[in-house]
């Protein structure tokens, strides 16, 4: 029986997506090899996996299986696995590794990966890892650790390919071919003046496509950015994304070249910031992970649930002011949650857009009023649309055109306020130096609940009593 073309395409797409995921059958086979102690079989199963997949595997299994797998895998453990591991279990894995295996794994890493590894470890573990590094590597890593946390100095790698500004293509190529300790991946040759100050980047593509006698300075890339070691890594990542950078040199206070930041590290920062924003908006803590234990998860979530409880009590106090109308018109209790729910959803929509736009610097003081006006207009139009729907529903359900009019007007008011709050609250919080992703959701929900209940019940009191 022949397969329909559409079905064949869907199956092919499914297989392609599965190719980028750790398959459950592979996990089961690996754990079976661990259970039976078959080291050769384990190595055979692990060999095709990318270090990121192995890190995912270690994060998905329980602590007991993780310890047994690491010990059985032994010296095959790759250093790149450590850099891919989630911070929440990285320390545990390092404690499990045999000292010789850990030493070999760490020596394989670039300096920026070693710095990232050390940042989250206690002092004793940091010293244990530093001791296994070559003297030159240890000095470079220790120097990087002196820079502020979340700065360009922590993000950069110390392995830099540089060349004097007076060299030509032939001299550069001869140098690259004769050097044994080039970085595993690099994208530019950084041109420096006699004081080791960077003056430009030469891309490898232009370098290899040019004749030997061509001067390197004539091949300098048009887009060139230099970052001080103290520049916050968030600003560095934004610049990489905004100006489509692939790599950029980092300089010290004397403007001397001390390292280079590459696109993979910059994009990792962006991914981490996006993840933090999502977790903060949900109120589950910016470091919440699936591998966290029960106590840790409770500790992260409980404070924000307490805040939500306080805001819920505030909304209930508003409802309590209208006990008489609720007792007289029971239908209000049925319809009341609809107004608040619609306002909350509309506010969350505007809030999500605002927080993301602030993070990417798309929402600024120059366009904030235009965006606020747009959200007010969107709230008004949506409010009118749903006012008609809910008015008709209330009329059919309860046979009261007045009640339909009340909920319709309340719906318009709340959706307009929701749009205003969704944009206004994060903008105001950022102006006062508060992370909008951390606190905006609570404020917006409170505003829409209070305004929704007050508008609906207040109008009902005025019209129906």
VEXFITOR-795003 format. One line per field, with one value per residue (C-alpha): residue number from 1; residue in one letter; x, y, z. Coordinates in nm, 3 decimals, padded with zeros to 5 digits. Layout:
residues N
pos: NUM/... $
code: A/... $
u: X/... $
v: Y/... $
w: Z/... $
This chain:
residues 465
pos: 1/2/3/4/5/6/7/8/9/10/11/12/13/14/15/16/17/18/19/20/21/22/23/24/25/26/27/28/29/30/31/32/33/34/35/36/37/38/39/40/41/42/43/44/45/46/47/48/49/50/51/52/53/54/55/56/57/58/59/60/61/62/63/64/65/66/67/68/69/70/71/72/73/74/75/76/77/78/79/80/81/82/83/84/85/86/87/88/89/90/91/92/93/94/95/96/97/98/99/100/101/102/103/104/105/106/107/108/109/110/111/112/113/114/115/116/117/118/119/120/121/122/123/124/125/126/127/128/129/130/131/132/133/134/135/136/137/138/139/140/141/142/143/144/145/146/147/148/149/150/151/152/153/154/155/156/157/158/159/160/161/162/163/164/165/166/167/168/169/170/171/172/173/174/175/176/177/178/179/180/181/182/183/184/185/186/187/188/189/190/191/192/193/194/195/196/197/198/199/200/201/202/203/204/205/206/207/208/209/210/211/212/213/214/215/216/217/218/219/220/221/222/223/224/225/226/227/228/229/230/231/232/233/234/235/236/237/238/239/240/241/242/243/244/245/246/247/248/249/250/251/252/253/254/255/256/257/258/259/260/261/262/263/264/265/266/267/268/269/270/271/272/273/274/275/276/277/278/279/280/281/282/283/284/285/286/287/288/289/290/291/292/293/294/295/296/297/298/299/300/301/302/303/304/305/306/307/308/309/310/311/312/313/314/315/316/317/318/319/320/321/322/323/324/325/326/327/328/329/330/331/332/333/334/335/336/337/338/339/340/341/342/343/344/345/346/347/348/349/350/351/352/353/354/355/356/357/358/359/360/361/362/363/364/365/366/367/368/369/370/371/372/373/374/375/376/377/378/379/380/381/382/383/384/385/386/387/388/389/390/391/392/393/394/395/396/397/398/399/400/401/402/403/404/405/406/407/408/409/410/411/412/413/414/415/416/417/418/419/420/421/422/423/424/425/426/427/428/429/430/431/432/433/434/435/436/437/438/439/440/441/442/443/444/445/446/447/448/449/450/451/452/453/454/455/456/457/458/459/460/461/462/463/464/465 $
code: X/X/X/X/X/X/X/X/X/X/X/X/X/X/X/X/X/X/X/X/X/X/X/X/X/X/X/X/X/X/X/X/X/X/X/X/X/X/X/X/X/X/X/X/X/X/X/X/X/X/X/X/X/X/X/X/X/X/X/X/X/X/X/X/X/X/X/X/X/X/X/X/X/X/X/X/X/X/X/X/X/X/X/X/X/X/X/X/X/X/X/X/X/X/X/X/X/X/X/X/X/X/X/X/X/X/X/X/X/X/X/X/X/X/X/X/X/X/X/X/X/X/X/X/X/X/X/X/X/X/X/X/X/X/X/X/X/X/X/X/X/X/X/X/X/X/X/X/X/X/X/X/X/X/X/X/X/X/X/X/X/X/X/X/X/X/X/X/X/X/X/X/X/X/X/X/X/X/X/X/X/X/X/X/X/X/X/X/X/X/X/X/X/X/X/X/X/X/X/X/X/X/X/X/X/X/X/X/X/X/X/X/X/X/X/X/X/X/X/X/X/X/X/X/X/X/X/X/X/X/X/X/X/X/X/X/X/X/X/X/X/X/X/X/X/X/X/X/X/X/X/X/X/X/X/X/X/X/X/X/X/X/X/X/X/X/X/X/X/X/X/X/X/X/X/X/X/X/X/X/X/X/X/X/X/X/X/X/X/X/X/X/X/X/X/X/X/X/X/X/X/X/X/X/X/X/X/X/X/X/X/X/X/X/X/X/X/X/X/X/X/X/X/X/X/X/X/X/X/X/X/X/X/X/X/X/X/X/X/X/X/X/X/X/X/X/X/X/X/X/X/X/X/X/X/X/X/X/X/X/X/X/X/X/X/X/X/X/X/X/X/X/X/X/X/X/X/X/X/X/X/X/X/X/X/X/X/X/X/X/X/X/X/X/X/X/X/X/X/X/X/X/X/X/X/X/X/X/X/X/X/X/X/X/X/X/X/X/X/X/X/X/X/X/X/X/X/X/X/X/X/X/X/X/X/X/X/X/X/X/X/X/X/X/X/X/X/X/X/X/X/X/X/X/X/X/X/X/X/X/X/X/X/X/X $
u: 00.000/00.154/00.187/00.019/00.272/00.155/00.192/00.537/00.648/00.511/00.691/01.015/00.978/00.913/01.225/01.430/01.309/01.382/01.737/01.801/01.659/01.784/01.577/01.411/01.527/01.888/01.850/01.705/01.992/02.251/02.094/02.079/02.452/02.509/02.296/02.490/02.829/02.911/03.164/03.246/02.876/02.828/03.114/02.971/02.630/02.773/03.029/02.783/02.629/02.719/02.842/02.519/02.317/02.524/02.467/02.092/02.111/02.286/02.025/01.732/01.835/01.832/02.135/02.208/02.211/02.410/02.684/02.704/02.715/02.994/03.208/03.159/03.223/03.553/03.827/03.603/03.429/03.474/03.542/03.277/03.013/03.093/03.040/02.703/02.574/02.310/02.461/02.229/02.402/02.746/02.892/02.758/02.914/03.250/03.248/03.173/03.452/03.784/04.053/04.255/03.946/03.849/04.199/04.196/03.845/03.928/04.248/04.043/03.834/03.890/03.965/03.615/03.457/03.686/03.589/03.221/03.281/03.456/03.208/02.948/03.184/03.297/03.651/03.787/03.657/03.786/04.132/04.120/04.046/04.299/04.573/04.533/04.576/04.901/05.069/04.990/04.627/04.589/04.718/04.480/04.179/04.265/04.296/03.953/03.803/03.919/03.682/03.326/03.072/02.858/03.113/03.293/03.609/03.432/03.273/03.584/03.831/04.199/04.306/04.332/04.471/04.641/04.878/05.075/04.899/05.191/05.174/05.052/04.835/05.130/05.290/04.960/04.899/05.252/05.206/04.875/05.023/05.326/05.137/05.043/04.820/04.555/04.205/03.979/03.740/03.808/03.661/03.892/04.255/04.276/04.515/04.703/04.932/05.276/05.106/04.880/04.574/04.323/04.264/04.049/03.935/04.025/03.779/03.924/03.722/03.878/04.219/04.212/04.068/04.342/04.686/04.988/05.121/04.796/04.830/04.604/04.496/04.330/04.108/03.971/03.601/03.366/03.187/03.428/03.345/03.578/03.451/03.613/03.657/03.404/03.122/02.814/02.770/02.405/02.516/02.778/02.518/02.284/02.560/02.636/02.271/02.213/02.521/02.550/02.896/03.078/03.362/03.495/03.812/03.812/04.054/04.177/04.190/04.501/04.311/04.541/04.397/04.334/04.076/03.801/03.429/03.272/02.915/02.839/02.914/02.715/02.413/02.433/02.396/02.089/01.937/01.997/01.838/01.535/01.499/01.528/01.259/01.018/01.079/01.045/00.722/00.586/00.707/00.903/01.251/01.512/01.720/01.436/01.529/01.368/01.658/01.587/01.467/01.131/01.260/01.448/01.145/00.921/01.170/01.168/00.792/00.652/00.738/00.560/00.260/00.245/00.252/-00.026/-00.227/-00.193/-00.313/-00.603/-00.706/-00.698/-00.933/-01.159/-01.177/-01.308/-01.574/-01.670/-01.770/-02.055/-02.214/-02.559/-02.573/-02.428/-02.695/-02.968/-02.849/-02.697/-02.618/-02.336/-02.142/-02.168/-02.045/-01.794/-01.497/-01.529/-01.450/-01.145/-01.018/-01.042/-00.861/-00.588/-00.527/-00.523/-00.282/-00.050/-00.044/00.064/00.303/00.486/00.542/00.659/00.908/01.061/01.079/01.250/01.504/01.587/01.584/01.306/01.081/01.243/01.145/01.119/00.838/00.678/00.382/00.306/00.307/00.087/-00.162/-00.159/-00.234/-00.516/-00.664/-00.625/-00.788/-01.077/-01.142/-01.114/-01.329/-01.606/-01.596/-01.623/-01.873/-02.112/-02.054/-02.098/-02.392/-02.575/-02.478/-02.604/-02.929/-02.985/-02.871/-03.045/-03.297/-03.170/-03.059/-02.945/-02.715/-02.583/-02.505/-02.329/-02.095/-02.032/-01.919/-01.714/-01.544/-01.445/-01.311/-01.106/-00.950/-00.847/-00.691/-00.527/-00.350/-00.237/-00.111/00.059/00.277/00.291/00.385/00.707/00.812/00.770/00.946/01.245/01.259/01.299/01.565/01.344/01.358/01.020/01.017/01.039/00.750/00.530/00.304/00.185/00.110/-00.071/-00.286/-00.374/-00.474/-00.693/-00.863/-00.935/-01.046/-01.253/-01.440/-01.482/-01.608/-01.852/-01.991/-01.982/-02.184/-02.421/-02.476/-02.551/-02.784/-02.952/-03.014 $
v: 00.000/00.328/00.613/00.948/01.223/01.444/01.160/01.076/01.437/01.440/01.114/01.249/01.566/01.357/01.147/01.463/01.611/01.284/01.296/01.598/01.446/01.187/00.879/00.691/00.357/00.482/00.594/00.254/00.072/00.288/00.231/-00.144/-00.141/00.043/-00.211/-00.503/-00.332/-00.370/-00.090/-00.167/-00.170/00.159/00.320/00.188/00.341/00.674/00.721/00.856/01.104/01.471/01.608/01.810/01.488/01.318/01.619/01.588/01.220/01.292/01.556/01.324/01.022/01.004/01.071/00.702/00.605/00.919/00.822/00.464/00.577/00.829/00.579/00.307/00.550/00.643/00.808/00.840/01.134/01.438/01.788/01.939/01.744/01.953/02.279/02.154/02.037/02.230/02.416/02.241/01.903/02.009/02.020/01.671/01.532/01.690/01.529/01.192/01.206/01.041/01.313/01.191/01.184/01.533/01.660/01.526/01.660/02.011/02.033/01.983/02.296/02.648/02.906/03.061/02.720/02.660/03.000/02.918/02.585/02.737/03.017/02.794/02.573/02.610/02.721/02.370/02.240/02.548/02.490/02.121/02.210/02.494/02.259/02.030/02.312/02.403/02.703/02.938/02.824/02.859/03.217/03.304/03.152/03.314/03.649/03.606/03.525/03.863/04.043/04.124/03.844/03.854/04.076/04.049/03.950/03.639/03.559/03.587/03.314/03.396/03.200/03.471/03.454/03.789/03.935/04.261/04.520/04.533/04.163/04.041/03.738/03.509/03.585/03.527/03.192/03.074/03.169/02.982/02.670/02.668/02.726/02.419/02.576/02.750/02.761/02.474/02.726/03.083/03.310/03.611/03.709/04.018/04.286/04.470/04.773/04.763/04.824/04.518/04.737/04.579/04.780/04.540/04.186/03.990/03.710/03.370/03.363/03.685/03.574/03.245/03.405/03.671/03.657/03.622/03.973/04.149/04.347/04.233/04.588/04.608/04.310/04.446/04.376/04.674/04.569/04.584/04.622/04.616/04.546/04.648/04.363/04.527/04.555/04.361/04.038/04.123/04.432/04.227/03.969/04.246/04.396/04.057/04.010/04.368/04.403/04.039/03.991/03.659/03.742/04.054/04.138/04.229/04.487/04.576/04.922/05.000/04.902/04.603/04.287/04.027/03.793/03.739/03.667/03.438/03.415/03.085/03.238/03.553/03.351/03.140/03.459/03.557/03.212/03.231/03.577/03.460/03.158/03.376/03.613/03.323/03.176/03.514/03.591/03.260/03.334/03.009/03.154/03.228/02.919/02.666/02.336/01.996/01.842/02.049/01.862/01.910/02.141/02.363/02.388/02.482/02.746/02.906/02.905/02.970/03.343/03.428/03.218/03.419/03.743/03.611/03.523/03.878/04.019/03.772/03.894/04.251/04.154/03.979/04.297/04.477/04.209/04.236/04.599/04.482/04.210/04.370/04.367/04.012/03.891/04.059/03.959/03.610/03.616/03.863/03.589/03.371/03.637/03.816/03.578/03.621/03.992/03.942/03.645/03.830/04.128/03.908/03.735/04.064/04.214/03.912/03.942/04.307/04.237/03.959/04.179/04.468/04.265/04.109/04.448/04.606/04.323/04.367/04.749/04.779/04.958/05.290/05.636/05.747/05.507/05.421/05.657/05.527/05.169/05.267/05.432/05.118/04.894/05.123/05.103/04.723/04.698/04.918/04.723/04.384/04.513/04.621/04.287/04.081/04.326/04.245/03.871/03.880/04.119/03.881/03.582/03.751/03.840/03.482/03.324/03.546/03.734/04.072/04.335/04.561/04.290/04.239/04.609/04.611/04.323/04.469/04.808/04.639/04.424/04.731/04.912/04.616/04.529/04.891/04.906/04.566/04.695/05.007/04.807/04.545/04.810/05.071/04.853/04.701/05.042/05.208/04.925/04.943/05.320/05.258/04.993/04.689/04.391/04.408/04.032/03.969/04.177/04.290/03.984/04.027/04.397/04.352/04.068/04.272/04.572/04.372/04.180/04.489/04.702/04.420/04.345/04.712/04.810/04.519/04.527/04.904/04.942/04.670/04.849/05.175/05.025/04.723/04.838 $
w: 00.000/-00.109/00.135/00.065/-00.022/00.266/00.514/00.379/00.429/00.786/00.868/00.724/00.932/01.243/01.179/01.125/01.453/01.634/01.502/01.725/02.041/02.285/02.208/02.498/02.356/02.361/02.722/02.814/02.639/02.814/03.155/03.086/03.010/03.338/03.528/03.381/03.414/03.042/02.995/02.632/02.545/02.728/02.535/02.209/02.287/02.408/02.130/01.866/02.110/02.109/02.445/02.468/02.434/02.703/02.928/02.865/02.952/03.282/03.365/03.289/03.496/03.876/04.095/04.163/03.794/03.715/03.961/03.830/03.466/03.528/03.716/03.452/03.165/03.330/03.128/02.821/02.990/02.765/02.898/02.672/02.864/03.172/02.986/02.853/03.191/03.381/03.675/03.918/03.873/03.749/04.099/04.173/03.853/03.933/04.278/04.118/03.857/03.940/03.988/03.687/03.465/03.582/03.510/03.155/03.096/03.215/03.012/02.694/02.756/02.629/02.898/02.883/02.944/03.242/03.388/03.339/03.509/03.811/03.876/04.040/04.242/04.602/04.677/04.740/04.406/04.227/04.364/04.270/03.908/03.892/04.013/03.711/03.457/03.290/03.455/03.167/03.151/03.526/03.520/03.238/03.416/03.750/03.575/03.417/03.757/03.890/03.650/03.762/03.741/03.423/03.249/02.916/03.107/03.239/02.903/02.683/02.595/02.636/02.327/02.059/01.705/01.642/01.384/01.349/01.135/00.887/00.791/00.457/00.379/00.317/00.652/00.831/00.658/00.731/01.095/01.122/00.963/01.193/01.520/01.721/01.987/01.778/01.931/01.826/01.666/01.559/01.294/01.266/01.288/01.510/01.382/01.658/01.670/01.842/02.180/02.130/02.079/01.835/01.520/01.314/01.231/00.920/00.842/00.754/00.431/00.298/00.423/00.233/-00.082/-00.112/-00.271/-00.044/-00.106/-00.006/00.319/00.603/00.684/00.342/00.435/00.764/00.816/00.805/01.123/01.414/01.783/02.082/02.434/02.765/03.013/03.247/02.991/03.115/02.923/02.849/02.656/02.474/02.370/02.255/02.038/01.882/01.796/01.684/01.462/01.349/01.500/01.484/01.717/01.888/02.082/02.451/02.593/02.942/03.100/02.888/02.571/02.522/02.369/02.640/02.486/02.235/02.259/01.999/01.880/02.054/02.395/02.317/02.203/02.518/02.721/02.518/02.567/02.942/02.962/02.763/02.991/03.302/03.170/03.108/03.455/03.624/03.442/03.571/03.925/03.961/04.018/03.756/03.850/03.856/03.691/03.640/03.829/04.144/04.451/04.619/04.893/04.649/04.419/04.711/04.823/04.478/04.427/04.773/04.795/04.472/04.564/04.888/04.688/04.465/04.774/04.901/04.568/04.564/04.909/04.777/04.492/04.744/04.952/04.645/04.598/04.966/04.911/04.688/04.901/04.873/04.493/04.480/04.723/04.518/04.169/04.188/03.815/03.892/04.074/03.764/03.521/03.745/03.688/03.310/03.326/03.548/03.345/03.014/03.161/03.304/02.972/02.780/03.032/03.008/02.628/02.643/02.931/02.747/02.443/02.662/02.868/02.556/02.381/02.681/02.692/02.323/02.356/02.097/02.346/02.435/02.553/02.190/02.099/02.435/02.396/02.049/02.184/02.479/02.242/02.027/02.325/02.435/02.087/02.080/02.422/02.311/01.990/02.163/02.446/02.210/02.027/02.346/02.497/02.213/02.262/02.641/02.623/02.392/02.606/02.924/02.750/02.630/02.956/03.211/02.995/03.115/02.860/03.146/03.281/02.928/02.903/03.241/03.160/02.812/02.950/03.225/02.961/02.758/03.065/03.186/02.850/02.795/03.144/03.084/02.774/02.959/03.259/03.042/02.882/03.156/03.454/03.308/03.168/03.507/03.690/03.458/03.504/03.878/03.825/03.898/03.662/03.480/03.421/03.795/03.928/03.640/03.629/03.987/03.943/03.612/03.743/04.051/03.841/03.603/03.886/04.095/03.799/03.652/03.974/04.062/03.716/03.688/04.040/04.064/03.743/03.859/04.189/04.011/03.751/03.911/04.269 $
